[in-house]
């Protein structure tokens, strides 16, 4: 089972959709704009990936909220991401025991096509 988390208009999410569709991989999509992901789910993702990978420091939401100046620790970063899912790098894909953050073609090929 493949679950994709993100927002529909994100270019990286679109690339993930294209990859999954081209390889006939069925998936469920969870839209951050309509379904809020809680801190428990984010903590599960961080068990598989570093919090610095999951927190989208390049997005406008991060800049607009001035989070860089807050010097947050990991629990505070999780709290912020749970309150505003647009702070999460996209897409986040759950597949078997994998949690994949962002779009990387070679990583996708290694995980989904092996």
C-alpha positions as CSV (number, residue, x, y, z in Angstrom):
1,X,0.0,0.0,0.0
2,X,1.3,3.4,-1.0
3,X,0.1,6.6,0.7
4,X,1.2,10.0,-0.6
5,X,1.0,13.1,1.6
6,X,1.3,16.6,0.2
7,X,-0.6,19.2,-1.8
8,X,-1.9,18.7,-5.3
9,X,-0.3,21.8,-6.9
10,X,3.2,21.0,-5.6
11,X,5.6,20.2,-8.4
12,X,7.3,17.4,-6.5
13,X,4.0,15.8,-5.6
14,X,3.0,15.9,-9.3
15,X,6.3,14.2,-10.2
16,X,5.6,11.5,-7.6
17,X,2.1,11.0,-9.0
18,X,3.5,10.7,-12.5
19,X,6.1,8.1,-11.4
20,X,3.5,6.0,-9.5
21,X,1.0,6.2,-12.3
22,X,3.7,5.3,-15.0
23,X,4.6,2.2,-13.0
24,X,0.9,1.2,-12.3
25,X,1.4,1.6,-8.5
26,X,-1.9,2.3,-6.8
27,X,-1.8,4.9,-4.1
28,X,-4.0,6.9,-1.7
29,X,-3.5,10.7,-1.5
30,X,-3.8,12.7,1.7
31,X,-4.0,16.4,1.0
32,X,-2.3,18.6,3.7
33,X,-4.8,21.3,2.9
34,X,-7.9,19.2,3.8
35,X,-6.5,16.6,6.2
36,X,-4.2,17.7,9.0
37,X,-1.4,15.3,9.9
38,X,-0.8,15.2,13.7
39,X,2.3,15.2,15.7
40,X,2.1,11.5,16.3
41,X,2.3,10.8,12.5
42,X,5.1,13.3,12.1
43,X,7.0,11.6,14.9
44,X,6.6,8.3,13.2
45,X,8.1,9.8,10.0
46,X,11.0,11.2,12.0
47,X,11.8,7.8,13.3
48,X,12.7,6.9,9.7
49,X,14.1,10.3,8.6
50,X,15.8,13.2,10.3
51,X,13.6,16.1,11.3
52,X,15.8,18.4,9.2
53,X,14.8,16.5,6.1
54,X,11.1,16.7,7.0
55,X,11.0,20.4,7.8
56,X,10.7,22.4,4.6
57,X,13.0,25.3,5.3
58,X,13.0,26.4,1.7
59,X,9.2,27.1,1.5
60,X,7.5,30.4,1.7
61,X,5.5,29.2,4.8
62,X,8.7,28.7,6.7
63,X,10.0,32.2,5.8
64,X,6.6,33.9,6.3
65,X,6.3,32.5,9.8
66,X,9.8,33.5,10.8
67,X,10.6,30.1,12.1
68,X,14.4,30.3,11.4
69,X,14.7,33.0,14.1
70,X,13.0,30.9,16.7
71,X,15.9,28.4,17.0
72,X,13.5,25.4,17.6
73,X,14.4,22.1,19.1
74,X,13.1,18.9,17.6
75,X,9.8,18.7,19.7
76,X,9.1,22.3,18.8
77,X,9.7,21.6,15.1
78,X,7.3,18.7,15.3
79,X,4.7,20.9,17.0
80,X,5.0,23.6,14.3
81,X,4.7,21.0,11.5
82,X,1.6,19.5,13.2
83,X,0.0,23.0,13.4
84,X,0.9,23.9,9.9
85,X,1.4,20.9,7.6
86,X,2.6,23.2,4.8
87,X,5.9,23.3,6.7
88,X,6.4,19.6,5.8
89,X,8.6,18.9,2.8
90,X,6.6,17.2,0.1
91,X,5.7,14.6,-0.8
92,X,5.9,12.2,2.1
93,X,5.3,8.7,0.9
94,X,4.6,5.7,3.1
95,X,5.3,2.4,1.4
96,X,5.7,-0.8,3.4
97,X,8.3,0.2,6.1
98,X,9.7,3.1,4.1
99,X,9.0,6.8,4.6
100,X,10.2,8.7,1.6
101,X,10.5,12.5,1.8
102,X,10.7,14.6,-1.4
103,X,11.0,13.4,-5.0
104,X,14.2,11.7,-6.0
105,X,13.9,9.5,-9.1
106,X,16.7,7.1,-8.4
107,X,15.5,6.7,-4.8
108,X,12.0,5.9,-6.1
109,X,13.3,3.4,-8.6
110,X,15.4,1.7,-5.9
111,X,12.4,1.4,-3.6
112,X,9.4,0.8,-5.9
113,X,11.0,-1.1,-8.7
114,X,13.4,-3.5,-6.9
